[in-house]
């Protein structure tokens, strides 16, 4: 869940209100497996929209846009903490929304507004026109704070009723996010029918962990060891890995059947944990997904790299067919490293 601080002026109270919301919902977020990311638009510092192409195409020439895209795409729900300026939302929020398109779509959004007479509600009404155009889904639950009644000395006053309102926003966000998850997967033309592909969301991770263990049992047999990180990894560790890795999931008729992750390391695009459900192996999903993740490499990438077990002959054959060659700098004697030059 991405919590967006939508004020950038000096002396703003937005960060304090955001901190209150995160504290009030933290216990429920932990129980629900929600990973909270706070995006302070003042710290992010996006310039006025400066991409030459329409955001709907997803082709970005500036790194600040690509970084913002990755952050928004990784979220499956949003909370916007916003003041009201002259019956409307802050320009910095409108600008941040305008930078992207597909990354927002089919995800629920809740609002925590604040202000004087109207408690920021007119800002929310303006924002709803924009977010619905971006195919976001505003929820009914909201928090609206009148500053004179709700804050003192720059902090939100303690109130059990107000805290419960914040938790109500979180609960409704989760309910809508789960109900609309299938909408966030793009139907794609793959090697078999019924495939959809999307950046992994928090709700995908428990199912992804099960798939990972199923797939790495075969690796354990091939390499004659159970001492493999994918078999030891816990759900909390998998969640933590999403801060360093980008993860993609593939579903077939709604069932999670494949996944992969990648991250940039200097000029290298490191690809890992490419997996396909055992009963779906051999139909081209692995090669197709590998090609997709190669295409997600950032500008400046010179080569792709991946690792597999030295005895994992099926994996090595797959990567060799895709143009990878064995490199001599594997981390240990039981692994091999393969590389491939990136397309220029």
N, C-alpha and C positions, 0 to 999 in steps of 0.2 A: 504494500500500500504506500503510495506516494502522498505525503502531506506537503502542500505547496503554500509557502508563506508569500502572500501576494501584495506585499507592501515593501517599498524600497527607500522610503524617505528617512532622513536622520531623526532619531527620537521616537521611532515607531514602537507601538506596543504589540505588533503582530507576533514577534518571536516569543514573547511571554505568554500570549494566548495559545500559541502553538504548543509550547511546553506544557501548559495546563492540559490541553486536549490529549497529548500523548501520555501524560501521567495518569489522567483519569481513565484512559482506556487500556493501559499497559497490561494489567493482569488478564483482561479478557483477550487481548491480542495474543499474549503468550499461549493461553489455553487453546486458542483457535489456530495457532501456527502462523500468525500474521507477522511478516517482516516489515517494519516501518522504516521508511526512508524519508527524511525531511529535506525538501528542496527549497532553500531560501533564495528567492529570485534576486535579492540584493547581492548575495554572495555569488550567485551564478553569473550575473552581469551580462546577460544577453544584450547585444546591440539592437537597435531598431532593425526589424526584419530585413535581412540583406541577402537572401538567397535568390539567385537569378531565375530558378525554375519553380514551378508550383509545387507546394509541399506534397500534394497527392501522389506525385511520382516517386517520392522517396529518394531522390537524387540530390545529395547535399554536397556543396563544394567547401563549406567551412567546417573546421573541426568543432567549433562551439555548437553548431547545429547537430553534428553527429553525436557529440557527447550528450546533448539534451535528448536526442532521439533515443539513445540507448537507455537513458534513465527512465524516460516515460514508457518506452516499450516494455521494460522489465516489470512494470507495475500492472496489477490487475484491478486496481480501484484507486480512487483519488479522494482526498479531502482538501478543499481549498479554503484557507483561512484568509478572509478578505475584509478590508475596510470599505467604506463607501465614500466616493469623491463626487460631489455635485450630482447626486441621483444616479451614479454609475459606478462601474468597477474601475480599479486603477489601470492606467495605461500599461504598466509593466506586466499585468496579468494578461490583458488582451494580446500584447506582443508575444508573450510566451506561448499562448495558445495558438497564435497564427503561424508560428514557426513550423508546426508539424500538422499531420493530418491522420494518416492511417494508425499511428501509434496511440491515438486517443480512442479509436473507434470501439464500440460495443463494450465499454467499461463504465461501471457506475461511478458517480461523483456525488459527494456530499459537501455541504457548505457549513463553515463556522464563520459567521459574519459578526462584525462589531461596528459600533458607531454611537451617535448620540440619539436624536429623536427616533429614527427608524431602526436603530440597532444594526444598520448595514443591510437591511433586507432589500432595499432598492438596488444595491450593487448585485445581489444574488439574482434578482429578476432580470437584470441586464445580462449577467453572465449566462443564465440559462438559455437565452436566445443563441448565444455563440456555441455553447457546449453541445446543444442538441444538433446544431448544424454539423458539428464534428462527429456526430453519431454517438456521443456520450449519453449516459442515462442518469439524469439527476434523480436522486431519491427523495422521498417525502420527508424523512427525518432531517431536521436541521437544528443548529444551535445559533441563536441570535442574542448577542450580548449588548445591552445598553451600558456604556462605559461608566456612567454615573452610579449605576446600581450594582455593577458586577466587578469593578476593579477599584483598587486603592494602591497608591504609590507604585503604579506600574505593574501590578500583579493581579491575577484573577482571585477574587475572594473565595474562600472555601464555601462550598454549598453541595450537599449531598444530592439535591434535586438537579443541579446543573451537571454534576458528574454523571448522573444517570442519563441525562439527555445526550451527553457525549457518547456514552456506551450504546445508546440507542442508535446513533448514527453509525457506529462501527458494526453493530449487529445487522442493520439493514443493508449496509454496503456488502457485507459478506454474503448475505442471502442472495442479493441480486447478482453479485460476482459469480457465485456458484451456478445460478440458474442460467446465466448467459455465457458460460465458458465456451460452449461449442460455437457461438457466434464469433469468437475471437480467433478461431482457426480458419485460415484461408483454404478453401477447396483448391487443390492444385492438380495439374496434370502430371501424374507420376507413372511409374512402371506398372501399377495395378490400380484397379478402381477403388473409389471411396477414400482416398487419402486427403488429409488436411494437415497443414503445417503452421506452427506458430512458435513464437518465443515462449519458453516455459514460464508458467505462472506459479504462484505459491500453492494453489490447489493441485497442481500437477505433481508436486514433489513426492508425496507419499506413494503414488502409483509409479512414479519414475524409479523410486528406490527399489520397489518390488521387481520391476523389469530389469534393473541393473543387476540385482542378485541372481535372477534367473539366467541372464546372459553370461555372467562371470562364473557360474558353476561350470559351464563348458570350458572356459579358459582355465579354471582350476584343474580340470581333468587333463586338458591338453598339456599343461605345464607342470603337472604333478605337484601342486602346492595349493594349500588353502590360504596362504599368507599373501593375499591380494587386497590392495586398498579398497577396491569397489565392493568387496565382500564384507569388509570391516566397517565401512562408512555408516554412520548413524544418520537419522533424519535431520538432526540439528546440524551435523557437519555438512550435509548436503545443502541445507538452507544457507549456511555460512559461505559455502563455495560460490553462491550466486553473486557475491560482491566482487569476485575476481574473474568469474567466467560468465560468458553468455551461453545460455542453454536453449536448444530448440527441441521441440517434441513433435512427433508425427503420430497422428491417429488414423485408424482405418475403421470407418463406420462407427466412430466414437471411441474405439478402444485404443489405448496407448500401445503402439507397436514398435516405435523406434525413437532414438534420441541421440543427440551429439552436443558437445560443448566446444568452445574455442575462446581464445584470448590472444591479444597482441603482446609480444615480448620483443621490444625493439622493432626491428624490421621483419621479425618472424611471426607468422600466424600459427599458433600452436593449437592443434586439434586434438581433442581427447574424448574418451568414453563414447565412441561411436558404437551403438548397440542396436540390434534388431531382434525382436522376439523370435525364439527358436522356431516356432511354427510358421513364421513369415520369412525365414531365411531362404535365400536362393531365388527370390523373385525380383531382385534388382533394387530393393529399397535402400540397402546400404550404399551402393554406388551412387544412387540418385541423391541421397542425403549428404554424402561426402562432397559431391559436386556443388550442392547448395551452400554448404558451410564455407567452402573455398571462396565462393562468390561474395561472402559477407566480410572478407578481409578488408581492413581499412586501407586508405590510400597510403602509399609508401611501403607496402609489404613486398619483400623481395622473394620470399619463399614460404611454403607451408611445411610444417613438421608434425610428426606424430610418433607415438611409441606403441609397441605391442610386445607380447611375450615371444621369446625366441622360438618356442615350439608351436606358436599359433600360426600354423601353415596356411589355414584358410584366410586369416586376416592379411598375412603377408602377400598372398596371391591377389586378394582384392586390391590392396594398395599398389601393388606392382602394375596391375592392369590399369589403374587410374593414373599411372605415370610417376609413381614414387620410386625412389632408389634407396638402397640401404646406405646409411651413413655410419661412420665409425665411432661416434661419440655417445653410445648408449650409457645410461646411468649405472647399470650393473650388468653382470654377465648373463642374467636371465632375461634381459630385454634387448630389443633392437630399436633403433631410431631410423625413421625413413623421412626423406625430404623430397620436395618437388618445387621447382621454380614457379613463382606466381606469374600469372598472365600480366603482360604490360599493356 
